Amino acid sequence: MKISKIIAPYRIGVCLLGALILTSLAHVTAQTRIMPIGDSITWGKTATDEDASAEGYRSILRTMLIDGGSNVEFVGPYGSAENRGFFANNAKIDWFIADTARGDILDHISTVLSAHNPEIALLHIGTNDLGRGIPIGDYSTSGTLMHRLHTLTGAITSHSSVTHLLLCRIIPKLTTPGELAQTAQFNNGLEQMLNGLTQAQLAKVQVVDMYTPFYANQTTYYTLDMDRVHPNTAGYTRMAEIFYQYLRRIFIPSFTDEFARTPATPVGNDWVTSAGIRIVDNAESGGGALTYRNPSGPGDTWWNNLAVWETSEDLTTVSIKFTGTTSSMPSNAAGLANVGLAVGLDAASATANGYLVWVHNGYLNIKTIAAGNANDGVDISVGRQAFAPLQPGDIFKVSYRKAQDANYFTITVTSGGQDRSVTLSDPGRRAGNAATLYSGILFRGYTGTPYEYYVDNFMVETQLDDNTPPDAPYNLVSGLVTKTTAYLSWTAPGDDGSIGTASAYDLRYTTSPIPDLATNPDGFANATIVPGLPQPRVAGSSQNFTVTGLVPGTRYYFRMQAIDGWGNKSRLSNEVTVRTGDAGFTVETFDRPPEPDGTIGPDWNIDPSEYTISYQAGTGEGELMRVPAPGWGRVAIYTGRTNPSIVKMVWGADATRAGISMGGLALMLDNSNITVANGYLLWIREQQWSPTQITRMVYLYDIRLGRVDPDVKIAETAYTLRDAGGNVVFPQRGDTMTVIMDWFDPSGIKFDVQVNGKPATDAPLYDPQKRHNTAVKYAGIMLGGGDNNNVTSFYVSSELTTVGSLQTLSYPATARVGTTLADSLKILIRDGNNNPLPNTPVWFWVTTPADAS
């Protein structure tokens, strides 16, 4: 006898006089110690329970585990006696790895682990780190969130007591669209961070996707009008359910029967079988194989020879491996068309009801089993699909899942080291709905020569409630492409393959082709994540989205994938390539002296007491400068173009870091009058609080009546631009700051910030309220006084619209009919944003004046 039972991280194979001894994890250790680690979400804070008296997911999860028969103890320095852990309100990643106390975290993670020795750690951390001025970055760059998370994860997985770390993709932070986008960036960085762990550390880690189910069910799992960070009771219950499923895979074992025992019938060892099912010799595996032989008489060709393994109770992922061609009992393709897996069985009985799944005549088939017989079973027509015949040595696997809308079958065949998989369903839910389910094998009978169908081993295992990925989104195509946007459309896949509705999309782009995940997973992982995507619709639906914030005159490559509520990810979609239109910038230099009245040109509205041009007559060069005075000046408004979607400025030759920290762009102004204009001020600021503490942020403030309102900070995010060595690249003299705006984004007015053409932040800034979105918009500059922050040039680019105005530049003199005019008729045509429209045709008519003679 050889039957293996696997309990991660323990491996147990017990043989005693032909009998199998099954030992649960609770018998291996008296108790399994679990340590929840994190911030106020782990603590259990809610909008209506700020003291976390209900203890969030911890209390719910512990009850689930105990009710499920697990012998567990929650350990740690904080929490109630039953639901302890290591957490604190407002906790950040570095609190757990600091050498000194931070907030309410008094000890280093390694100290706490040694004090409590948990076998399993649950880690959900990072929410409070977002939007605090620290770049997400990568694990190899010191000072980034990923470097801190790598340090914390490494400390946990290096501890001798820890055998499993359930590391969470954190739930969405919904306070602003920008912080939601940062959450997605953080979770992407988390998965890449794992590349920095050793193999021994990585073997302990299981990534748990909390983000996707919460993103897809925001109104259910949050009380959005009160708290957009912490879950409500339903949300904490969902967190507990997700953790429970992953812990169940640790606590509940998987079983394999290799039939390596004396050829016999009955089969024994918890098998319940019809007559004729027996073990035969199999020299290939050093033991036996399971097959069917007529017990007496000529036999029949009915599907009524069922073997059910009692050990499969509620382990609904089942697989069989067929004997190969080198076996003493070799299978053949013809025989394997007459054996299948029995799943969703309602009893450990040879007369059970359930489903039969098998491959025959090039098709995948599903039929119902009634009283152990599938011969007259109902053919699940939606499950009939072309599928290559099974071959000797193949592994045939079915993951069965019952759900309210349908019963699902994910069928996978491993042949020659390659997998092929498909998900089918029974919307009628005709079988497989019992509270307790079993699995087994169903052999078809024969007359005459026996079928060569030999099962080398049979395996049942624990899986998540859903381990079937969606199909890839398909028919991804581009539509209208402008200077900064690209319209994309696609067809929605399902939740399970092509069935149902997925939970989220992940759309990304780069400026070079994105390879398939199997070829190079880093290509998609390192691509730019597009925020604000729509929720998936039911499979087969058409969907679309406009990507904004693109750089003009640039070729982009897009691919996307779908994700279900358990974090199963699809393959990548087809790739789409677009090229954005050239910007056609209007460039405003200041290479001129100010006017005698102090103004600086017809296209600028300024207060001459606050702004002027510093002009060098010898070189003919000039820069816009702020007249020395404390604080911010009024806005300087450019009127030469309206509705610019891209605005840039170049810092002057003497600009300093301190000066640049007090200068920015005035955007989306609703008036050209500097005393009444309202809009936004966006600027980059570096502040040094101590010799070792420096923050670098990008701010979005409100402009009211031409001046910045210091009390209305609309958004902020960390300045994250770094060079290849991980060093901060802060703007300096001669550098260009660019802002690309999208006032059509459904999440709010969106601002993408770049320095020298490279993203300056991990995520865009947003104004969800769309405070300033008038039909006519202006842009300009705001500078603080007394700083070296001159501006050498200013650029705007507006999308072209229809003809807005015609201006006559020259008008020919009158002449007699039949003679040549002395001059040409010259007309300047502008669009609605004041952009010139060259080569636009003009139709005109020559008329005879009333006084002509």
Secondary structure, 3 states (H helix, E strand, C coil): CCEEEEECCEEECCCECCECCCCCHHHHCCCEEEEEEECHHHHCCECCECCCCCCHHHHHHHHHHHHCCCCEEECCCECCCCECEEECCCCCHHHHCCCCCECCECCCHHHHHHHHCCCEEEEECCHHHCCCCCCCCCCCCCCCHHHHHHHHHHHHHHCCCCCEEEEEECCCCCCCHHHHHHHHHHHHHHHHHHHHCCHHHHCCEEEEECHHHHHHCHHHHCECCCECCCCCHHHHHHHHHHHHHHHHHHHCCEEEECCCCCCCCCCCCCEEECCCEEEEEECCCCEEEEEECCCCCCCCCCCCEEEEEHHHCCCCEEEEEECCCCCCCCCCHHHHCCEEEEEEECCCCCCCCEEEEEEECCEEEEEEEECCECCCCCECHHHCEECCCCCCCCEEEEEEEECCCCEEEEEEEEECCEEEEEEEEECCCCCCCCCCCEEEEEECCCCCCCCCCCEEEEEEECCCCCCCCECCCEEEEEEEECCCCEEEEEECCCCEECECCCCEEEEEEECCCCCCCCCCHHHHHCCEECCCCCCCCCCCCEEEEEECCCCCCCEEEEEEEEECCCCCECCCCCCEEEECCCCCCEEEECCCCCCCCCCCCCCEECCCCCEEEEEECCCCEEEEEECCCCCECCCEEECCCCCEEEEEEEECCCCCHHHHCCEEEEEEECCCCCCCCCEEEEEEEEEEEECCEEEEEEEEEEEECCEEEEEEEEEEEEECCECCCCCECCCCCCCEEEEEEECCCCCCEEEEEEECCEECECCCEEECCCCCCCCCCEEEEEEECCCCCCEEEEEEEECCCCEEEEEEEECCCCCCCCCCCCCCCEEEEEECCCCECCCCCCCCCCCCCCCCC
